[in-house]
Amino acid sequence: MWLLIVVVCTIHIWSIDRSNKWLFYTTKATPVLLMSAIVFTQPDPLDFYTIAVGVALLLSSVGDLYLMHPKDKFLQGLSLFLLAHIAYSAAFIHQVVVISNYWVLLSLAATAVIIYLLLLPGLGRSKIPVAIYSVAIVIMAWGAVEFWTQAKIPAAGYAMLGALTFVVSDIVLAVDRFRSSSGFSRHVVMVTYYTAQGLLTLSAVT
């Protein structure tokens, strides 16, 4: 299954600047949908963490469908990814016994505020939705770091790396959409996005 996922991811990234729109549309959401299948078809009984990650992957795949819609469905896609980050946050925080890394939360929040202010002139009617989404991804990344700090197991390591990579992907996506667009940035977005989702999937199946 993982080999198939890598192949489909590669095909999609290759198709970004090609004229074959059919290939682009059919491959974008497929890798994350396959990742959710890996999570939900494990032989072991599913616990809360696994279910939450699986739900987040499903929400992300639907969000992908909205984001690539020929008509601008950005806010709908953003809403689906907001719900996905809430599910990821629930998975991570459920593993945390004592909250300790407030400095991580403050650092992530400060970074989010700076980036939001840089994007603000181009946000238009998306100011409030993007602000809410920014809060959600900060909490998600913070929860993953807390998970790693307390657990120190491979699954927590994958979760933290996946969450932080997701942050990078979202930053590049936001800059591309609201600040300055380029064909290269779209490739960076998808490489980091698929990497993040793959790492988060591994955190649920390791």
C-alpha positions in Angstrom: 0.0 0.0 0.0 2.8 2.4 0.9 4.4 1.9 -2.5 1.1 2.7 -4.2 0.8 5.9 -2.1 4.3 7.0 -3.0 3.6 6.4 -6.7 0.3 8.4 -6.7 2.0 11.2 -4.7 4.7 11.4 -7.3 2.3 11.4 -10.2 0.3 14.2 -8.6 3.3 16.4 -7.9 4.5 15.8 -11.5 1.0 16.7 -12.8 0.9 20.1 -11.1 2.4 22.1 -14.0 1.1 19.8 -16.7 -1.9 20.2 -19.0 -3.5 16.9 -18.0 -6.1 18.1 -15.5 -7.8 14.7 -15.3 -4.6 13.2 -13.9 -4.2 16.2 -11.5 -7.7 15.9 -10.1 -7.8 12.1 -9.7 -4.5 11.9 -7.9 -4.6 14.8 -5.4 -6.9 13.3 -2.6 -6.1 9.7 -3.3 -2.9 9.3 -1.3 -4.4 10.6 1.9 -7.5 8.5 1.4 -5.3 5.5 1.1 -3.5 6.5 4.3 -6.8 6.5 6.1 -7.5 3.0 4.8 -4.2 1.9 6.3 -5.2 3.3 9.6 -8.7 1.9 9.7 -7.7 -1.6 8.5 -5.2 -2.4 11.1 -5.5 -5.9 12.6 -5.3 -4.6 16.2 -8.3 -3.1 17.9 -8.6 0.7 17.2 -8.0 3.0 20.1 -8.9 6.6 20.5 -5.6 7.9 19.0 -5.9 5.7 15.9 -9.6 6.6 15.3 -8.9 10.3 15.7 -6.0 10.2 13.2 -8.0 8.1 10.8 -10.9 10.7 11.0 -8.4 13.5 10.5 -7.1 11.8 7.3 -10.6 11.4 5.9 -11.5 15.0 6.6 -8.2 16.1 4.9 -9.0 14.0 1.8 -12.4 15.7 1.5 -10.7 19.1 2.1 -8.4 18.3 -0.8 -11.4 17.8 -3.0 -12.7 21.3 -2.2 -9.4 23.0 -2.5 -8.9 21.6 -6.0 -12.4 22.5 -7.1 -12.5 24.5 -10.4 -14.7 27.0 -8.7 -13.1 28.6 -5.6 -14.0 26.5 -2.6 -11.2 27.6 -0.4 -13.3 28.4 2.7 -15.0 25.0 2.5 -11.7 23.3 2.1 -10.3 25.3 5.0 -13.2 24.3 7.2 -12.5 20.6 6.5 -8.9 21.0 7.4 -9.8 22.9 10.5 -11.9 19.9 11.6 -8.9 17.6 10.7 -6.6 19.7 12.9 -9.1 19.5 15.7 -9.1 15.7 15.4 -5.3 15.6 15.3 -5.2 17.8 18.4 -7.6 15.6 20.2 -5.4 12.5 19.4 -2.2 14.2 20.7 -3.6 15.9 23.8 -5.4 12.6 24.8 -1.8 11.2 25.2 -0.7 14.1 27.4 -0.7 13.7 31.2 0.7 17.0 32.3 1.0 20.1 30.1 4.6 21.5 30.4 5.9 23.1 27.2 4.2 26.5 27.4 7.2 28.1 25.7 6.5 25.9 22.6 3.0 27.2 22.5 4.1 30.8 22.9 6.8 30.4 20.2 4.3 28.8 17.7 1.7 31.4 18.5 4.1 34.3 18.0 5.2 32.8 14.7 1.6 32.4 13.6 0.8 36.1 14.5 3.8 37.4 12.5 2.8 35.3 9.5 -0.8 36.3 9.8 0.1 40.0 9.9 2.3 39.6 6.8 -0.7 37.9 5.0 -3.3 40.3 6.3 -3.3 42.8 3.4 -4.3 40.0 1.0 -6.7 38.1 3.1 -9.8 40.1 2.2 -13.0 38.3 3.5 -10.8 35.4 4.7 -9.4 37.3 7.7 -11.5 35.6 10.4 -11.5 32.0 8.9 -7.7 32.1 8.4 -7.2 33.5 12.0 -9.3 30.6 13.4 -7.4 28.1 11.3 -4.1 29.5 12.5 -5.2 29.0 16.1 -6.1 25.4 15.4 -2.9 24.5 13.7 -0.9 26.1 16.5 -2.7 23.9 19.1 -2.2 20.9 16.9 1.5 21.3 16.6 1.8 22.2 20.3 -0.1 19.0 21.2 2.2 16.9 19.0 5.3 18.4 20.8 3.7 17.7 24.2 3.1 14.1 23.1 6.7 13.6 22.1 8.1 15.3 25.2 6.2 13.0 27.5 6.1 9.7 25.5 9.5 9.6 23.7 8.3 6.7 21.6 8.5 6.3 17.8 4.8 7.1 17.3 5.2 10.4 19.2 8.3 11.2 17.1 6.3 10.7 13.9 3.5 12.7 15.2 5.7 15.7 16.1 7.6 15.6 12.8 4.3 15.3 10.9 2.7 18.1 12.7 5.6 20.5 12.2 5.9 19.6 8.6 2.2 20.3 8.2 2.8 23.8 9.6 5.5 24.4 7.0 3.1 23.2 4.2 0.3 25.5 5.4 2.7 28.5 5.6 3.9 27.9 2.0 0.3 27.5 0.9 -0.9 30.7 2.6 2.0 32.7 1.2 1.3 31.3 -2.3 -2.4 32.1 -2.1 -2.4 35.4 -0.3 1.0 37.0 -0.9 2.9 35.8 -4.0 2.0 32.8 -6.2 4.5 30.6 -8.0 4.5 27.2 -9.7 7.4 26.0 -7.6 5.6 26.8 -4.3 2.7 24.5 -5.3 5.2 21.6 -5.6 6.7 22.5 -2.1 3.2 22.6 -0.6 2.3 19.1 -1.9 5.7 17.5 -1.0 5.5 18.8 2.5 1.8 18.0 2.8 2.1 14.4 1.7 5.1 14.0 3.9 3.2 15.4 6.9 0.2 13.1 6.4 2.5 10.1 5.9 4.3 10.8 9.2 1.0 11.3 11.0 -0.3 8.0 9.5 2.8 6.2 10.7 2.2 7.6 14.2 -1.1 5.7 14.3 0.2 2.4 12.9 3.7 2.1 14.5 
